[in-house]
Amino acid sequence: MPYQTVVQALKHCEKQLRQELSNAAQAGDYAAILVMSQWAQIVAGLAAEAADVGSGDLPVADSTARPAPTAVVRRLVRSNKATYPRFMRTHDVLVKVGWSKKSKAEYEHKAPLALARELANAAAQLGADGKVFSIEELASTWAGEESSPSYQHYVIVAWWRSAGLIDQHGRQGYSVPKPASFIADAEQRLDTLPH
């Protein structure tokens, strides 16, 4: 099957990008880390999409519905200016780095990876039938043992959006395009985040 060859090539490319990300981190080349981490996310998404198309889970027409990855890459490489928001992980925390126009400085918001995983389960449940849901519905479906600050939910949803895991529908809310593989896809994307 031709898709298997493509999937393997994309996975190999992602593996190489992860190695180069590690090298860039050791060298302290932060600009390269920003660009290559976005590339790694794109390649991981393409590999997942090619696997879905090859297995018959998606019609081939769906694979062309997204913007061409080269357009996304060109947009990311347009200058040496940092793009915001940026996401990374440190140990067991998802970190969103944003830019405050008011204070003209970077800021960080953090959310535990355990919460990201719990909310992924809730999002897969809410989005199973293509339902559009709000962050408030997501939080109430999760109903974890401990309450968590709502900004952490926004950090996680912003990361899912950045990673192409969910679609935003204006102020109506969000939907999960591939609910069956959402949890696994989210976990895979977590692995590609720079540490």
LINVENZI-V592617 format. One record per pair of residues at least 6 apart in sequence whose C-alpha atoms are under 7 Angstrom apart, sorted by sequence separation. I is the first residue (numbers start at 1). J is the second residue. D is the distance in whole Angstrom. If there is no record, write none. Layout:
I	J	D
I	J	D
This chain:
52	58	6
53	59	6
88	94	6
89	95	6
99	105	6
100	106	6
160	166	6
161	167	6
168	174	4
53	60	6
88	95	5
99	106	5
100	107	7
126	133	7
167	174	5
168	175	7
24	32	7
25	33	7
87	95	6
88	96	7
98	106	6
99	107	6
166	174	6
167	175	5
24	33	6
87	96	5
97	106	7
98	107	5
166	175	6
167	176	6
86	96	6
87	97	6
97	107	6
98	108	6
166	176	5
85	96	6
86	97	5
97	108	5
165	176	7
166	177	6
21	33	6
85	97	6
86	98	7
96	108	6
97	109	7
84	97	7
85	98	5
95	108	7
96	109	5
49	63	7
84	98	5
95	109	6
96	110	6
21	36	7
84	99	6
95	110	5
123	138	6
21	37	7
94	110	6
95	111	7
122	138	6
93	110	6
94	111	5
93	111	6
94	112	6
17	36	7
93	112	4
94	113	6
119	138	7
122	141	6
92	112	6
93	113	5
122	142	5
92	113	5
17	40	6
119	142	6
118	142	7
14	40	6
42	69	7
14	43	6
14	44	6
10	43	6
39	73	7
11	47	6
10	47	5
134	172	7
134	173	5
7	47	5
116	156	6
133	173	5
134	174	6
35	76	7
111	152	5
132	173	6
133	174	5
35	77	7
110	152	7
132	174	5
133	175	6
7	50	6
132	175	5
7	51	6
111	155	7
131	175	6
130	175	6
109	155	7
130	176	7
3	50	6
3	51	7
127	175	6
127	176	5
4	54	7
3	54	5
128	179	5
127	179	6
124	179	5
124	182	6
96	155	6
124	183	7
121	183	6
120	183	6
87	159	7
89	193	6
88	193	5
89	194	6
90	195	5
88	194	5
89	195	5
88	195	6
41	163	7
41	189	7
41	192	7
40	192	7
37	193	7
37	194	6
